[in-house]
Amino acid sequence: MKMEIEKSFKTLDFPKVMNQLATHAVSSLGKDKVLALSPSSDYEEVKIRQEETDDGVRIMKMRGGIPLSPFIDVRPHLKRANIGASLNGQEIAQIGKVIRSVREISQFFEQLKEDEIELNQLYKVTNQFVSLRPLERAIDAVVDEGGYVLDDASTQLRSIRTAIKRTESSVRQKLENIVRGSQARFLTDAIITMRNDRYVIPVKHENRTTFGGVVHDQSSTGQTLFIEPQSVVDLNNRLKQYQSEERTEVERILAELTNDIMPHTEEIAQNMTVLTLLDFVNAKAKYAREVKGVRPLISKENHVSFLQARHPLLEEKDVVANDLILGENYKTMIITGPNTGGKTVALKTLGLLQLMGQSGLQLPVEEESVMGVFSSVFADIGDEQSIEQSLSTFSSHMTNIVNILNKIDENSLILLDELGAGTDPQEGAALAIAMLDAIAAKGSYVLITSHYPELKAYGYNRPQTINASMEFDVQTLSPTYRLLIGIPGRSNAFEIAKRLGLAEPIIDSARQLMSGESQSVDEMIQDLEAKRKQADQETVHARKELRDAQKIHNDLKTAFSDYASEKERLQEKAEAEANKIVEQAQKDANKIIEDLRQRQLEGQSGANVKEHEFIDAQTKLSNLRSEEAALKKNKVLQKQKRKNERKNELKTGDSVQVESLGQKGTIVEKAGNKQWVVQMGMLKMKLAESDLTLTQAEKEPKQSRASLRSHSVGSVSTEIDLRGERVEAALNRLDQYLDQAILSNYPKVTIIHGMGTGAVRKGVHEYLKKHTQVKTYSDAPANQGGSGATNVTFK
């Protein structure tokens, strides 16, 4: 049975759709999962698949898709680690990338939750992620993204590499003295090169004894010898020793890190499984966007209704969309009509869309389309012959159909193209009717195409069976590719002959020669036309009722819009009146406070006014404010105020109003759960968050800028570490840090970005080049990180 189903899938072009879908996956594992996809016949599984795809489409629309970077299948690395093998730097870096991707995607979905974006399945999927942040840090501390073991991986490694650099420098310096000194005349070229991993110089053959040492190679002509001079032999030997020690130390470090990875191999493998599923879902969402797909409704009763369906492999501009309906009022549809009219395309479209839907893909149909869940989908389409068995077209089709009839049940969907064709028309029609009866007895769903006029009568007389046809324009003598359900196809031979100039007597004679059965078919079609006219009249009545309902709907929308506008006008009026009261009270309060401060400065009344007296005065003056009273009476403003307070969360540096004291202040730091330390003049108090209201910061006098900056010193470090960050995230952190450093009045700072691939360093330098407050920037000295850090001086 599996072979028959796979053959039908190929006939319906299902593998071609899977190949298109696979191009949207970012990993080899995702592509493999796509290519292994097959339709499900379980309703709940199909529902979950569709919900996963719908989640992916929703994320695509709102966030541009799941932020998945290409990742490598690290499962072979994990197997090697489990059997005790030591992983190399590149393998460990790839594992680190997977762990980092898991953390970033987990954060992405946490943000979706905070933004209250509803998802059906993917929150449950991402909850299966296992966080391995300590292991990620351990890997990042040892290897960079390319797998190179960092100097700081161990103290011993840093010491060895420092010795290597120092020794290499000594070797090159000695050789530079030769190639640039008086002995350069003994050389064929003034260069330093490598042979057998040792530094050598190219010496003329006749001067081979000039420098002593070891000959490592010679040119093809033998005129040049590559000699390691005696003066650097010991240094090169020492360098080789250091390099050997470096390899040993690197192997030791990687072995230790492999041991750290081993306990987490199952968790990493589980994370790989979830990442692969997300890649698969993201690919389905991208494909849905490509084909302008819609999530179909799912019918347990197999009531299929694909509205304005299009074949996904055909260009939208080249295909005529049709309604494909089967299952509710009829389980058999017989499509008749001329060749090249689009019958086969309609047949394949229904089958392919059903397979796609049961695989969890969205479909190129209109909203409110409905799919079924069939146990199997069989198709016999085309006129291929079985060359291996030397069978005719008819025999080949019969062999295929016999196999299908032996496999079907009441939940099967069968698609048969030109049923009974390839043999005597009378026998072929009889066979087709007999096979349709056999299929109906099994209770299966079937869609067939045929030329036989006998099947038109069968479709008219049999229960749960309907005729359909592909429309033909007699005026242009060409098909329109529109499917007409309920109307059988007509040959249109007489009309076409008449348009082409055949004499009327000949056409009348031909009509008289038609069989009684053919005439009954014409009568049937005439009856259908009458019913169609009745349906048209009912449609006109339904449209009138729809227009009346739409008018009522539009009237309600207009009334609601007027109500909303009036509500907004009243709210703005109330806010304006409240603001006038608040502004006047604030002016009065500010004048009294200013008088008090002036008294303090001038030393009136023989003693200075104390700071707590300012607070007491401000508390009394708060009685001047009628804002709260007005707000309590105004429900609209109360609601708006609560909304604004929810929008503006408190943070360090915010200007606030202390409601219990009637005093303004600045938040210095958080003191605990819903507790903040607030600076009010010279007083610093710990207050509850409910006692604080966020306000606009007042303009400070110019002379206060220095004091503000000096107050901030110490709260911001003079350096920032961006290692391990992606370029975009690193620049966001750098932007915030430079603002804080400038506010803290630092003359210069250090940005640590590491060397790695150089992407973060390049991004940092590009950013600094455009920053208006940066005076100069340069790589740090060698003892401070060299090109792995950048020193910045502000204007």
C-alpha angles and dihedrals in degrees: 000000000000090000092053091048093049090049090052091048090054091047090054092048093244093143090055090056090049090052090052090047092050092060089069095059117098097206136052089237090055091050091049091051091051094049090049092052117121132172118271123224093200114100096212093048092049089049092052091047091052092047091052090052091046089052089052092049091049091051089046091055096043103034106014093256137301107317097239120162120201109275135190126238099253096178092102088054090052091051091052091049091051093056091051101261117143115241121226124236095262093052091049091048090053090052089049090052091054091050091048091049090052091053094047094047091046089054089048092055092044087057090050088054091050089050088052094237107166118229128176103208115356097077087059090047095051091046085072090067114111114216113228100174096145091053090047090054091047091052093045089052092056110034136026125226092278093052097255111148108240123235090238092058087101139354090241093053092050090050093049094048091048088054091048092052091047093049093045088051091052092048093048092046092054092046091045088056088056100045093044099036136073092287092064088095088073091060130084090216134009096240140112116225142167131253124171088355090299130112113252140165129223108249127188111252094240091055097050093122095049096088101026114208129100130325108221102173145346136217122261090258093047091232093111126055121194103222132184101214117231089241092067101035093096092046091050090048089051090047091052089051092051091048090052090050089049092054091048092049092046091051090050092050093048091047090053091048090048088054089052090052096047098077090054101047094108092049091049090049090051090050088051090054092052092045090052091051091050090049088051092049092046090052090052090050092051090048090050089055091048095054094033088244128191128205107248125218114245123233119203087197092056094245100163118198114165105179118206090348121190130195104250094217094056124080111259092232091053100050133074112223116229138186109246111195127174139149109033104072098008135018097198127057123185114198116198132175143104125315119274088025094121100260094130093046090053090049094050093043092058093047096044095047090050091052091047092049093050087050091057099256125138115242136230093245139107124275117279092034114149130215131192132223108235125188090224141356118215127185136185108185134153135023101271115151125216099242093179091059095035090232125159122242091261093048092047092052093045091052090052094045092048089055090049094049089054092056106042128106137176091286098050125114114212124192116191124180118207094350111211095009123143099052140065107321095231093047092042092052092048091050091048092052092047092050092048089052090051091050091047089052089058090050094236126152115246139183117187139173123214146160096211115115089206089068091058090063090044090054091050098048105036120086119246088017129112137184124230135174143190110250118248124199107221091190094059094026090229137109120256093203090229116139114227111198115205097024121089120222120262125210090230086202095138093048092047092047090050092051090049091056106262111158116262095233090057091051091048090050090051091052090054090052092057114113122250090248091056090049090052088053090053089050089050091052090047088053089051091052089054091051090048090055089052090050089051091054091050089049091054090053092048091050091053090054090047091052090051091051091048090052091054089047092051091048090053091048091052092049091049091048090052090049092051092049092050090047091052092047092052091047092052091048092050091047091050092051092046091049092053091054092047094047093050092048090047092052091051092048094047091050093053092046091049090052090051092050090048089054089053092051094047094042094230123178090030097281138062120253111251122233093242087057088059089055093047090049091049091050091053092045091054085078086073090067115088094176097105093045090050092047093050090056093045111070092185093057092043090056092046092048093052089048092052092047090054091050094052112059117192121252139167113293096026120137111235142179115233100218097195092053100030087229131131121227147154127256110243102179145332113269101189141302105353090341124119135183109231127195112216109177105300093342124092117194138175109232138176117259090235089062092057129082121191113241138178113272113251120236109264123219113262093248091060093069094083092049090049091053093046090051090056095052111111096027092083125053120235090234138045127205114216098168115135093021125120115244096255094047091044093053091049091054091044092052092054093043095052090051090054093044092051090047088051089055094238112169092209142358139192125237115203110202103150125224105262111128091339093240095118092044091051092048092049093050092048089051094048091049090062098039111112095210096050114100100180140346133190143160114284120253116274092257090054099050104290113217089356090077137036127214115215127198119197127218 
